[in-house]
Amino acid sequence: MKSIGEMIPEIASETLDKMARGYELSQLLFTACEYGLFTLLTEEKEARQVSQELKTDPAMTEKFLNALTAAGLLIKSNGRYSNTPLADTFLVQGKPFYQGNLLKLVSKGYHDWSKLGQVLKEGAGRKAGERPAKNVFNESFILAMAEGALRGTLQQTVDVISGLPEFAGVKEMLDLGGGHGLYAIALAQKKPDLKAVVFDLPHAVDVTRDFINRYGMQEKVKVIAGDFNRDELGGGYDLVLASDVFYRPKEAVTGVMRKIFESLNDGGIFILKQWMLNDEGTGPLTAVLFDLKLSLSNNQHYLYTTRESIDLCCQVGFKDIQVIDISIPAKPSTLIIARKNSEIS
């Protein structure tokens, strides 16, 4: 038998270390965002200055800043701290790609993950509807979704849609459950003769209007307040986009898809943008983790495989289905493009 000093594992343990210590780095990031540290450090400051402005303990503040420097979010030079390009791009409030609301939303999910062992044994117990939609899809949530979209998913989605042969003929579009409305705004900016409607819950469209006004699109993008599970969607649309709204039971999804089908003109297109699982349910990792988290917080919400999503479209009458992967790191989105009575194959 070999001595302990001669026994070396045949595989490295870095993956386990990264998983086990992920919490430490996330708490560094969440705490720094909570204090508005990166917005403060758009100019170089010493630890003493940061401590005074944040009203924090001086010794702990310096250790905290050093840890953020080691993590790659700050630069330390001659005893003064400033943001790295990564922090300056994504963590400074007021910058175009600010991610603060999204990170706050992620941090709230830690409570759900702490229940994993219990839920694994007992099953997901929370019933659908226990948390009012107004409490879930609030302004902070909608802003978080906007920040996530602007990291690249929105731009890729707009490029794909605007490149479709049918897009030249699209005059009226519906952004279903559109929240911030940025998809509708971006497509209307792309096509001068396009009129768009964003359909979402009454409290959500107040945020939508803020984005519409911010981009000066009041004449081209309108809102309809309602619940697409219960209310009619209107009609005469050439394009309907549903982005990340169908993490629901199949009966509910099918019911809304039928409304979408009926709301479209002949030859109209339906575009479903979702996180989807592979056929085995084992990837992509981000989507699998999201599917598990949904079960921790609500046993009525989950992800579908790409095949299941295609089948749902076909069940309500859509044809000529296309699947386009628009995944970027940590954002595994898929577009399903479905046509109503289209002759395009």
Secondary structure, DSSP 8 states (H G I E B T S, - for coil): ---GGG---SS--HHHHHHHHHHHHHHHHHHHHHTTHHHHTTS-EEHHHHHHHHT--HHHHHHHHHHHHHTTSEEEETTEEEE-HHHHHHSSTTSTT--HHHHHHHHHTHHHHTTHHHHHHH-----TTSS-HHHHS-HHHHHHHHHHHTTTHHHHHHHHHHTSGGGGG--EEEEET-TT-HHHHHHHHH-TT-EEEEEE-TTHHHHHHHHHHHTT-TTTEEEEES-TTTS---S-EEEEEEES---S-HHHHHHHHHHHHHHEEEEEEEEEEEE-B-TTS---HHHHHHHHHHHHH-TT----BHHHHHHHHHHTT-EEEEEEE--BTTB-EEEEEEESS----
